[in-house]
């Protein structure tokens, strides 16, 4: 038996990378997974991997920027699975670059896909979690919020810092309903980062030297397994926290 047997999880951006790693880790502990994302073939791949581990998975097409559509997506998940216990807000699509080179639309994009989308999912999931006696929310932020040099990361860090604050407030307001909310700030070997490291080996080696543990985390084993711990019974008293999953690099 897994520690999450009988639990139902929504994971956004689960078609690849960190989202996929988290979905696989949750499934390995018995959770059923609603796999959300924008590209159906990627979602189907994740679902197939989950089913190979003996867990239930269903794909749901969803662009989190369309926040008005979020309640209907959550309602469909609840109709097909019977409820929701775990929400992982992983999906993000934002902008990078110097502040003076960024127009309003580019700056706001990260807020729409970050805290605005997360809030829409959190609000839509709240009554279903409360009905089931509680639940757990994990929002993905970033060490860019405390980066030693935030140059070109301004819009990204601002959106993630807003999400971190939102998480803390949800933890304070929804604890009475048995709902916990925590943030994680991961370094993970996503497809994009892997491509960059392979194309820039010298820079990648230098980057890894800034990580005390010496390597970039694996999406499932280092990030996904930590999320399993966060949403499981052993950490039931932890809420409102930010957990850095970066090998000791950032100073929160």
C-alpha positions in Angstrom: 0.0 0.0 0.0 1.2 3.5 -0.8 1.0 6.5 1.5 -1.4 8.2 -0.9 -3.8 5.3 -1.7 -7.2 6.7 -2.4 -6.0 10.3 -2.9 -6.8 12.3 -6.1 -4.3 14.8 -7.4 -4.4 17.6 -9.9 -1.0 18.4 -11.4 -0.7 21.3 -13.9 2.0 21.3 -16.5 2.3 17.6 -16.1 3.2 16.7 -19.7 6.9 16.9 -19.1 9.7 18.0 -16.8 9.0 18.8 -13.2 5.3 18.4 -13.5 5.6 14.9 -15.0 8.1 14.0 -12.3 5.8 15.1 -9.5 2.9 13.2 -11.2 4.9 10.0 -11.4 6.0 10.2 -7.8 2.5 10.8 -6.5 1.2 7.9 -8.6 3.9 5.6 -7.3 2.4 6.1 -3.8 -1.1 5.2 -5.0 -2.6 8.6 -5.9 -4.9 8.9 -9.0 -3.7 11.8 -11.2 -5.5 14.3 -13.3 -2.8 15.2 -15.8 -3.2 18.8 -17.0 -1.4 20.6 -19.8 -1.6 22.2 -23.2 -0.3 19.4 -25.4 -2.4 16.2 -25.6 0.4 13.8 -26.8 2.6 14.9 -23.9 -0.3 14.4 -21.5 -1.0 10.9 -22.9 2.7 10.0 -22.5 2.6 10.9 -18.8 -0.7 9.0 -18.4 0.8 5.9 -20.0 3.8 6.1 -17.6 1.5 6.5 -14.6 -0.7 3.5 -15.7 2.4 1.4 -16.0 2.9 1.9 -12.3 -0.7 0.7 -11.6 -2.3 4.0 -10.9 -5.2 5.8 -12.6 -4.5 8.8 -14.8 -6.6 10.9 -17.1 -5.5 13.8 -19.4 -7.1 17.2 -19.3 -6.3 19.9 -21.9 -5.9 23.1 -20.0 -4.1 26.4 -20.6 -3.8 27.8 -17.1 -3.7 31.4 -18.4 -7.4 31.0 -19.3 -8.4 31.4 -15.6 -12.1 31.6 -16.5 -12.0 28.0 -17.7 -10.4 26.7 -14.5 -13.6 26.1 -12.5 -15.0 23.9 -15.4 -11.8 21.9 -15.6 -11.8 21.3 -11.8 -15.5 20.3 -12.0 -14.7 17.8 -14.8 -11.9 16.3 -12.7 -14.2 15.9 -9.7 -16.9 14.4 -11.9 -14.5 11.8 -13.4 -12.5 11.0 -10.2 -15.0 11.7 -7.4 -13.1 14.6 -5.7 -9.7 16.2 -5.3 -7.3 16.0 -2.4 -4.0 17.3 -3.8 -3.3 20.3 -6.0 0.1 21.0 -7.5 0.3 24.3 -9.4 3.4 23.7 -11.5 2.5 25.2 -14.9 4.2 28.5 -15.7 4.8 30.6 -18.8 6.4 33.9 -18.3 9.0 36.4 -19.6 12.6 37.1 -18.9 14.8 40.0 -19.7 15.8 43.5 -18.5 12.9 45.5 -17.0 13.3 48.4 -19.5 13.0 46.0 -22.5 9.8 44.5 -21.3 6.3 45.7 -22.2 3.2 45.4 -20.0 2.0 42.2 -21.8 5.3 40.4 -21.3 5.5 41.4 -17.7 2.0 40.4 -16.9 2.2 37.0 -18.6 4.0 35.4 -15.7 1.4 36.7 -13.3 -1.5 35.3 -15.3 0.1 31.9 -15.5 1.6 32.0 -12.0 -0.4 33.5 -9.1 -3.6 34.3 -11.1 -3.8 30.8 -12.4 -2.9 29.2 -9.0 -5.5 31.3 -7.2 -8.1 30.1 -9.7 -7.3 26.5 -9.1 -7.0 26.9 -5.4 -10.4 28.6 -5.1 -12.0 26.0 -7.4 -10.5 23.1 -5.4 -11.2 24.5 -1.9 -14.9 23.3 -1.6 -14.0 19.8 -2.8 -11.1 19.5 -0.5 -13.2 20.8 2.4 -15.9 18.3 1.6 -13.4 15.4 1.8 -12.0 16.6 5.2 -9.0 18.5 4.0 -6.3 18.5 1.3 -2.9 19.7 0.4 -1.7 22.4 -2.0 1.8 22.7 -3.4 2.7 25.8 -5.4 6.0 26.0 -7.3 8.0 29.2 -6.8 11.7 29.8 -7.5 15.0 30.7 -5.9 14.9 33.6 -8.3 13.0 35.4 -5.5 16.1 35.4 -3.4 18.7 35.3 -6.2 22.0 37.1 -5.5 21.7 38.9 -8.9 18.1 39.2 -10.1 19.1 40.9 -13.4 16.8 39.7 -16.2 14.8 37.7 -13.7 12.7 40.6 -12.4 9.3 39.7 -13.9 9.7 36.0 -13.1 10.8 36.6 -9.6 8.0 39.1 -9.0 5.4 36.6 -10.1 6.9 33.8 -8.0 7.1 36.0 -4.9 3.5 36.9 -5.3 2.6 33.2 -5.5 4.7 32.5 -2.4 2.7 35.2 -0.5 -0.6 33.8 -1.8 0.4 30.3 -0.5 1.1 31.6 2.9 -2.2 33.4 3.1 -4.1 30.3 2.0 -2.4 28.3 4.7 -3.5 30.8 7.3 -7.1 31.1 6.1 -7.8 27.5 5.1 -6.1 25.6 7.9 -9.5 25.5 9.7 -10.8 23.5 6.8 -8.0 21.0 7.1 -6.3 22.4 3.9 -2.5 22.8 4.0 -0.6 25.0 1.5 3.2 25.0 1.0 5.6 26.3 -1.6 8.6 24.5 -3.1 11.5 26.2 -4.9 13.1 23.5 -7.0 16.2 23.2 -9.2 15.3 20.3 -11.6 16.7 18.8 -14.8 13.8 19.9 -17.0 14.0 19.4 -20.7 14.9 23.0 -21.3 17.6 23.1 -18.6 19.0 19.8 -19.9 19.3 21.2 -23.4 21.1 24.3 -22.1 23.5 22.3 -20.0 24.4 20.0 -23.0 24.9 23.0 -25.2 27.0 25.0 -22.6 29.0 22.4 -20.7 31.5 24.9 -19.2 28.8 27.2 -17.9 26.8 24.2 -16.7 29.8 22.9 -14.7 30.2 26.3 -13.2 26.5 26.5 -12.3 26.7 23.1 -10.6 29.6 24.3 -8.5 27.3 26.8 -6.9 25.1 24.0 -5.6 26.5 22.5 -2.4 25.2 19.0 -3.3 26.9 19.4 -6.7 24.1 18.5 -9.1 20.7 19.6 -10.5 17.8 17.7 -9.0 16.0 14.8 -10.8 12.4 15.7 -11.6 10.9 12.6 -10.0 13.5 11.4 -7.4 14.5 14.7 -6.0 11.4 17.0 -6.6 8.5 14.5 -7.0 9.5 12.5 -3.9 9.7 15.6 -1.8 6.2 16.6 -2.9 5.1 13.1 -1.9 6.5 13.8 1.6 4.8 17.3 1.7 1.3 16.1 0.9 1.6 12.9 2.9 0.7 12.1 6.5 4.2 12.5 7.9 4.3 16.2 7.3 0.6 16.9 8.2 1.6 19.7 10.6 3.6 21.7 8.0 1.8 24.5 6.3 2.6 28.0 5.0 6.2 27.0 4.5 8.6 27.4 1.6 10.8 24.4 1.0 13.9 24.9 -1.1 14.7 21.9 -3.2 17.9 23.2 -4.8 20.7 21.3 -3.2 21.4 24.1 -0.8 22.1 26.8 -3.4 19.7 29.5 -2.4 19.5 31.4 0.9 15.8 31.6 1.9 
